[in-house]
Amino acid sequence: FFVAKLADCITIRDKKSFDLLSGLGVDPPLYVLPDPVLGLKNKNDEPPWHCTAYSDAHSSHRTVIAISVRHLPSSEELTNDKYLDLIAHTCDRLIAEYDVNILFIPQCTYENGGNFSDDRTVANKVIQLINHKDRCFNVCENLDINTHMRLYKGAVASICTRLHGSVFSIMQLVPTIGLSYNPKVKSFFD
């Protein structure tokens, strides 16, 4: 609260945070603005062919669907294992019914942290559950932000659990389905 009072203005990305800060009596002007990542400019607009998984997924005549997964803390409504099963089942149906390749794009590639802090580990768990493993491609390189944004380029759609997977997908004009595991995802789509 003290730090907020020192600010000339405060920007936030969702109405719920606006209501919370307003209710606390924060004095500086409050503005709800889109996610600031949307303002990033890509230095290079070429597809990232140097990423092995990207080039392999796009090398055939098949359509590519991008998927961004993350470890979910289990809740009463949905356990992490059930979430992984649902993602795998969805990928199998997309592959079987639409003859697509699946490109798993990590948002977080932590070198430190728990076993599931790295989205590549989570993607590998999902791929192990998929019947059509040969149609799945997991980006394993450490990525700079510009390459990361461009990984969605060329996909026909994306399914993203990570908020910034949806943000990057939209920035590449790729339709996205955001899985609302956290209020910030719903707020972004609202």
Backbone bond lengths (Angstrom), bond angles and torsions (degrees), N, CA, C in turn:
res aa  C-N    CA-C-N  psi(-1)  N-CA   C-N-CA  omega(-1)  CA-C   N-CA-C  phi
1 F - - - 1.444 - - 1.535 110.48 -
2 F 1.326 116.63 -43.36 1.465 120.91 -179.98 1.529 110.99 -61.19
3 V 1.330 117.09 -45.02 1.465 121.20 -179.66 1.532 109.91 -63.27
4 A 1.332 117.07 -40.35 1.462 120.61 179.45 1.529 110.89 -60.88
5 K 1.313 117.23 -36.54 1.469 120.69 -179.96 1.534 112.19 -67.56
6 L 1.345 117.08 -22.79 1.459 121.03 179.31 1.534 112.70 -79.77
7 A 1.317 116.82 -17.53 1.466 121.08 -175.80 1.533 110.79 -76.97
8 D 1.345 115.35 149.57 1.467 120.43 173.91 1.522 111.02 -79.57
9 C 1.322 115.85 -32.29 1.460 121.87 174.67 1.530 107.65 -157.01
10 I 1.316 115.87 160.71 1.471 121.32 -179.21 1.517 107.84 -130.43
11 T 1.324 116.22 130.09 1.465 120.78 175.02 1.525 107.99 -109.33
12 I 1.299 114.71 137.58 1.463 121.81 177.93 1.517 107.90 -136.25
13 R 1.342 116.43 161.02 1.460 118.03 -172.52 1.522 114.70 -105.58
14 D 1.369 118.27 5.32 1.459 117.56 178.43 1.528 110.98 -150.12
15 K 1.321 115.47 154.60 1.466 122.81 -176.33 1.524 111.67 -65.99
16 K 1.311 118.27 -35.16 1.459 120.82 -179.01 1.533 110.46 -61.45
17 S 1.323 117.20 -42.64 1.471 120.71 177.17 1.525 110.42 -66.08
18 F 1.330 116.34 -38.67 1.466 120.94 176.82 1.528 110.01 -58.48
19 D 1.334 116.04 -48.63 1.464 120.75 -179.30 1.529 111.30 -62.66
20 L 1.334 116.98 -39.99 1.459 121.01 179.66 1.530 110.89 -62.65
21 L 1.338 116.44 -50.51 1.462 120.16 -179.12 1.526 111.39 -65.61
22 S 1.311 117.21 -39.15 1.473 120.35 177.27 1.524 110.49 -61.73
23 G 1.317 115.57 -43.05 1.457 120.92 179.78 1.520 113.08 -64.38
24 L 1.327 116.66 -27.22 1.463 120.86 178.03 1.524 112.04 -81.14
25 G 1.333 116.22 -9.05 1.453 120.20 178.80 1.516 114.39 83.05
26 V 1.322 117.20 27.59 1.461 120.64 177.26 1.525 108.20 -63.89
27 D 1.342 116.89 128.15 1.462 122.46 -172.92 1.519 115.94 -81.31
28 P 1.345 119.96 -42.00 1.467 117.27 -176.29 1.533 110.70 -59.73
29 P 1.319 116.46 153.35 1.466 118.60 177.04 1.529 110.69 -57.15
30 L 1.324 116.28 138.43 1.469 123.40 178.44 1.522 108.53 -108.76
31 Y 1.338 116.34 136.28 1.459 121.46 178.64 1.518 109.43 -130.80
32 V 1.324 116.32 130.77 1.456 121.21 172.52 1.515 106.84 -90.80
33 L 1.331 116.17 118.68 1.461 122.00 -178.24 1.523 109.88 -126.80
34 P 1.331 117.90 157.38 1.466 119.98 176.41 1.529 110.57 -61.63
35 D 1.315 114.97 164.18 1.465 120.27 178.34 1.520 109.23 -53.23
36 P 1.333 118.64 128.00 1.467 120.71 -176.66 1.527 114.04 -61.13
37 V 1.323 117.16 -21.81 1.464 119.93 179.44 1.528 110.60 -61.64
38 L 1.331 117.25 -27.74 1.465 120.07 178.77 1.519 112.19 -59.63
39 G 1.321 117.69 -20.84 1.456 121.29 179.80 1.514 114.59 -85.77
40 L 1.338 117.75 -4.73 1.462 119.59 179.38 1.522 110.51 -64.95
41 K 1.294 116.09 138.58 1.464 121.56 175.79 1.521 108.39 -103.48
42 N 1.313 115.87 132.57 1.451 121.20 179.90 1.522 109.05 -80.87
43 K 1.320 117.00 125.45 1.463 121.42 -179.74 1.517 112.02 -72.60
44 N 1.312 116.17 -24.51 1.456 121.64 -176.31 1.517 106.83 -138.19
45 D 1.311 117.43 126.49 1.459 120.29 -176.80 1.533 113.06 -100.27
46 E 1.323 117.31 3.53 1.459 120.55 -179.78 1.528 111.22 -73.78
47 P 1.324 118.02 145.89 1.467 119.48 174.22 1.534 109.67 -58.95
48 P 1.330 117.45 146.89 1.474 120.72 -176.55 1.533 112.44 -82.65
49 W 1.316 116.24 68.93 1.462 120.63 -176.99 1.523 112.47 -61.90
50 H 1.325 118.64 -21.36 1.467 121.55 -179.50 1.536 112.57 -70.33
51 C 1.334 118.09 -15.22 1.472 121.03 174.93 1.529 107.85 -82.19
52 T 1.302 115.61 118.84 1.466 121.33 -174.59 1.524 112.65 -55.01
53 A 1.326 117.76 -49.69 1.464 120.47 -177.50 1.522 111.08 -62.71
54 Y 1.333 116.98 -39.26 1.455 120.87 179.15 1.524 110.14 -61.92
55 S 1.332 117.11 -50.48 1.465 119.95 -177.54 1.531 111.03 -66.39
56 D 1.331 117.97 -37.05 1.470 120.36 177.95 1.531 111.46 -66.30
57 A 1.329 117.48 -43.02 1.465 120.95 -179.45 1.521 111.45 -64.24
58 H 1.325 117.00 -34.93 1.468 121.86 -176.55 1.533 113.34 -94.29
59 S 1.331 118.11 -0.39 1.468 119.59 -173.88 1.526 113.38 -78.96
60 S 1.311 118.31 -17.43 1.466 119.92 179.60 1.522 109.58 -97.22
61 H 1.310 116.06 -178.77 1.465 121.47 178.90 1.526 111.42 -78.16
62 R 1.315 118.02 -2.33 1.461 121.58 -173.90 1.530 112.45 -78.32
63 T 1.307 114.12 148.79 1.449 122.91 172.84 1.529 108.75 -69.88
64 V 1.327 116.65 149.23 1.467 121.52 -179.80 1.525 109.39 -114.21
65 I 1.324 114.63 133.91 1.461 121.99 171.07 1.517 107.18 -115.06
66 A 1.319 116.50 128.82 1.467 122.02 -179.98 1.522 109.53 -90.27
67 I 1.321 115.53 140.68 1.470 122.14 179.76 1.523 108.49 -130.17
68 S 1.326 115.88 132.60 1.465 121.45 174.67 1.524 107.64 -120.27
69 V 1.326 116.69 117.87 1.469 121.56 -179.07 1.518 110.09 -116.00
70 R 1.313 115.16 165.37 1.457 122.07 174.12 1.520 107.95 -153.06
71 H 1.305 116.44 161.98 1.456 120.81 173.57 1.523 107.95 -71.66
72 L 1.318 116.51 132.77 1.466 120.30 177.50 1.516 109.55 -108.43
73 P 1.307 117.19 134.68 1.459 117.75 171.72 1.526 107.93 -66.41
74 S 1.313 116.64 135.05 1.463 120.28 -178.49 1.522 110.56 -66.11
75 S 1.317 115.16 143.49 1.462 121.95 176.55 1.520 108.21 -132.69
76 E 1.318 116.29 176.65 1.464 120.09 177.25 1.519 110.98 -62.49
77 E 1.323 116.60 -34.33 1.466 120.97 -176.83 1.524 112.73 -78.73
78 L 1.335 116.49 -34.98 1.455 119.35 -172.76 1.526 110.77 -153.58
79 T 1.329 116.12 121.03 1.465 119.67 174.50 1.516 108.86 -85.48
80 N 1.312 116.65 159.47 1.461 120.37 178.02 1.525 110.34 -60.89
81 D 1.332 117.98 -41.14 1.469 120.42 179.55 1.523 111.67 -61.49
82 K 1.329 117.92 -41.45 1.464 121.28 178.06 1.533 110.34 -65.23
83 Y 1.327 116.72 -41.14 1.468 121.25 176.59 1.523 110.28 -58.37
84 L 1.343 117.59 -47.91 1.471 120.94 179.29 1.523 110.82 -60.07
85 D 1.341 116.73 -41.85 1.467 121.02 177.67 1.531 111.25 -61.48
86 L 1.332 116.51 -42.99 1.468 120.22 -179.76 1.524 111.76 -64.58
87 I 1.322 116.98 -41.56 1.467 120.07 177.68 1.527 110.01 -63.83
88 A 1.328 117.10 -45.10 1.469 120.84 179.67 1.529 110.81 -61.69
89 H 1.320 116.91 -44.32 1.465 121.15 179.28 1.533 110.39 -62.05
90 T 1.329 116.59 -42.12 1.470 120.88 178.09 1.524 110.53 -61.52
91 C 1.321 116.92 -44.31 1.475 120.83 179.09 1.529 110.51 -62.35
92 D 1.332 117.13 -44.57 1.467 119.85 178.50 1.522 111.52 -59.93
93 R 1.320 117.33 -41.92 1.470 120.21 179.00 1.525 111.32 -65.86
94 L 1.332 116.77 -42.66 1.469 119.79 178.47 1.523 111.16 -61.39
95 I 1.324 116.27 -42.10 1.465 120.81 179.72 1.525 110.41 -65.79
96 A 1.327 116.80 -47.85 1.466 121.23 -176.78 1.529 112.66 -68.40
97 E 1.320 116.81 -42.63 1.463 120.03 -173.75 1.527 114.17 -87.26
98 Y 1.345 117.19 -26.75 1.464 119.18 -174.93 1.523 113.98 -122.76
99 D 1.331 116.88 2.94 1.468 121.88 176.20 1.536 111.76 54.64
100 V 1.325 116.81 50.11 1.465 122.14 -177.01 1.526 111.39 -106.61
101 N 1.311 115.35 163.38 1.462 122.72 165.85 1.522 107.15 -100.58
102 I 1.319 115.88 149.32 1.460 122.20 179.52 1.522 108.58 -111.42
103 L 1.325 116.34 125.26 1.457 122.00 177.39 1.525 108.56 -110.63
104 F 1.333 116.17 112.40 1.457 121.50 177.76 1.524 108.54 -85.69
105 I 1.334 115.55 122.39 1.460 121.56 -177.73 1.527 108.67 -115.31
106 P 1.332 117.40 116.61 1.468 119.18 179.38 1.525 111.00 -78.30
107 Q 1.307 116.86 144.02 1.458 121.34 171.29 1.520 109.79 -95.17
108 C 1.324 116.23 -40.16 1.465 121.40 -177.22 1.522 109.04 -117.88
109 T 1.310 115.89 123.66 1.469 121.84 -179.39 1.525 108.73 -125.03
110 Y 1.328 114.54 61.75 1.457 120.30 -175.85 1.517 112.15 -67.19
111 E 1.298 115.93 136.22 1.460 121.57 173.36 1.526 109.99 -84.43
112 N 1.329 116.49 -24.49 1.458 121.90 178.83 1.520 108.41 -115.76
113 G 1.298 115.40 160.13 1.458 118.72 178.23 1.512 110.37 116.55
114 G 1.309 115.44 -177.43 1.457 121.48 -178.32 1.516 112.38 -70.30
115 N 1.316 114.81 174.41 1.460 122.42 -176.42 1.527 112.22 -56.57
116 F 1.324 117.17 -34.34 1.459 119.30 -175.74 1.523 112.93 -103.49
117 S 1.324 118.40 14.05 1.466 120.71 176.70 1.517 110.90 -71.01
118 D 1.310 117.51 -19.75 1.464 122.95 -177.18 1.523 108.77 -102.18
119 D 1.337 116.42 119.19 1.470 120.90 -178.18 1.517 112.99 -61.75
120 R 1.334 117.98 -23.42 1.473 120.07 178.07 1.521 109.94 -66.08
121 T 1.330 117.06 -34.91 1.463 121.74 176.93 1.521 110.03 -66.18
122 V 1.318 117.00 -43.53 1.460 121.36 178.84 1.530 109.64 -63.49
123 A 1.324 117.49 -44.13 1.468 120.83 178.42 1.525 110.62 -60.38
124 N 1.323 117.71 -41.25 1.469 119.90 177.69 1.522 111.40 -61.37
125 K 1.343 117.14 -37.98 1.475 120.57 176.50 1.524 110.59 -61.96
126 V 1.327 116.46 -42.60 1.470 120.46 178.95 1.525 109.67 -64.56
127 I 1.313 117.22 -46.76 1.467 121.36 -178.25 1.524 110.88 -59.05
128 Q 1.330 118.05 -36.90 1.471 121.30 177.46 1.527 111.34 -60.58
129 L 1.332 117.89 -27.16 1.468 122.31 -178.62 1.526 112.89 -88.69
130 I 1.309 117.55 -10.66 1.472 122.24 -175.38 1.525 110.15 -86.69
131 N 1.330 116.17 136.77 1.468 121.15 178.67 1.522 111.64 -69.95
132 H 1.315 117.45 -36.27 1.463 122.84 -175.59 1.535 110.34 -100.10
133 K 1.313 116.88 60.67 1.476 121.38 -176.06 1.526 112.94 -59.25
134 D 1.333 115.97 -30.30 1.464 120.12 -177.92 1.526 112.74 -68.19
135 R 1.327 117.46 -10.84 1.462 121.96 -179.66 1.528 111.67 -103.20
136 C 1.343 115.70 8.41 1.465 121.54 -178.02 1.520 110.38 -112.57
137 F 1.315 115.39 136.50 1.463 121.54 -177.05 1.525 107.88 -131.90
138 N 1.334 115.71 124.68 1.460 121.98 -175.76 1.525 109.26 -110.60
139 V 1.321 117.37 116.96 1.463 121.39 178.05 1.528 107.71 -68.05
140 C 1.325 116.40 120.02 1.469 120.73 -175.04 1.522 113.57 -110.42
141 E 1.323 117.90 -12.09 1.463 120.56 -178.65 1.530 110.43 -69.90
142 N 1.333 116.15 153.05 1.453 120.18 165.88 1.521 106.11 -76.04
143 L 1.311 117.09 136.99 1.458 121.18 -168.62 1.517 112.49 -119.17
144 D 1.331 116.23 144.05 1.452 118.45 167.76 1.532 106.85 -84.99
145 I 1.301 116.33 165.06 1.461 121.14 -172.97 1.529 112.36 -60.94
146 N 1.329 118.22 -38.61 1.465 120.32 -178.75 1.521 112.02 -67.70
147 T 1.325 116.74 -41.71 1.472 119.60 176.74 1.514 109.44 -64.47
148 H 1.305 115.47 -42.22 1.459 120.37 -178.46 1.531 111.26 -57.26
149 M 1.308 117.08 -47.15 1.465 120.46 179.33 1.517 111.06 -60.42
150 R 1.324 116.55 -40.21 1.471 120.71 -174.67 1.523 113.29 -74.95
151 L 1.326 118.99 -13.23 1.465 120.35 179.29 1.527 112.44 -62.31
152 Y 1.327 117.04 -23.66 1.469 120.36 178.92 1.523 111.89 -80.62
153 K 1.325 116.56 -14.85 1.465 122.26 -179.27 1.535 109.45 -60.93
154 G 1.302 115.89 132.11 1.460 120.23 176.96 1.522 114.12 91.37
155 A 1.328 117.93 -11.66 1.469 119.87 174.93 1.533 107.83 -77.57
156 V 1.323 116.72 152.11 1.465 119.11 177.78 1.519 110.93 -87.96
157 A 1.332 116.40 -20.26 1.463 121.74 179.50 1.519 107.98 -166.23
158 S 1.321 115.04 166.73 1.463 119.39 174.52 1.518 109.70 -139.17
159 I 1.323 113.96 153.90 1.459 122.45 172.58 1.513 104.84 -124.06
160 C 1.325 116.94 116.81 1.460 120.19 -171.14 1.525 112.30 -127.97
161 T 1.315 114.83 126.63 1.454 119.89 170.58 1.517 108.77 -85.58
162 R 1.312 116.79 -40.35 1.465 120.73 176.62 1.524 109.46 -70.67
163 L 1.315 116.92 130.79 1.464 121.86 179.03 1.526 111.27 -54.28
164 H 1.333 117.64 -47.21 1.460 118.90 -174.63 1.525 112.77 -75.43
165 G 1.326 118.18 -12.24 1.458 119.76 167.33 1.518 109.24 -63.99
166 S 1.334 116.30 -46.80 1.471 120.10 176.85 1.523 111.12 -63.82
167 V 1.328 117.32 -40.72 1.460 120.62 179.79 1.530 110.07 -60.65
168 F 1.334 117.25 -48.91 1.471 120.49 -179.13 1.524 111.05 -65.04
169 S 1.329 116.86 -37.31 1.457 120.81 178.25 1.528 110.58 -61.61
170 I 1.313 116.04 -47.17 1.466 120.93 179.02 1.527 110.56 -62.04
171 M 1.322 116.53 -37.88 1.464 119.98 179.54 1.523 111.59 -64.29
172 Q 1.341 117.37 -24.39 1.460 121.31 177.04 1.529 111.36 -95.21
173 L 1.342 115.85 10.03 1.466 123.55 -179.84 1.528 112.08 63.20
174 V 1.329 116.00 31.48 1.461 122.27 178.46 1.526 107.77 -102.82
175 P 1.337 118.46 123.63 1.468 120.78 178.06 1.528 110.30 -58.61
176 T 1.322 115.95 142.28 1.455 119.85 -176.66 1.518 111.86 -134.81
177 I 1.310 114.32 149.42 1.460 122.25 170.39 1.521 105.38 -111.17
178 G 1.323 116.22 118.21 1.462 120.90 178.84 1.515 109.58 -96.33
179 L 1.327 116.94 124.29 1.457 121.35 178.02 1.526 108.03 -85.41
180 S 1.300 116.01 115.91 1.459 121.76 -169.37 1.526 111.67 -84.03
181 Y 1.319 115.88 77.21 1.465 121.34 177.76 1.525 110.68 -83.92
182 N 1.329 117.13 -12.27 1.454 122.57 -173.71 1.529 107.55 -146.43
183 P 1.336 118.36 145.11 1.474 119.39 -178.69 1.532 114.43 -54.96
184 K 1.331 118.64 -27.29 1.468 119.42 -178.33 1.531 111.22 -64.42
185 V 1.336 117.58 -29.80 1.465 120.51 179.37 1.527 109.02 -68.78
186 K 1.323 117.34 -48.94 1.450 120.78 178.00 1.528 111.08 -60.13
187 S 1.333 116.47 -42.50 1.471 120.23 179.26 1.520 111.25 -60.47
188 F 1.320 117.57 -40.53 1.454 120.82 179.51 1.531 109.98 -61.76
189 F 1.318 117.56 -45.47 1.462 120.31 -178.99 1.514 111.63 -71.62
190 D 1.333 117.58 -33.01 1.477 119.40 175.24 1.516 109.72 -61.37
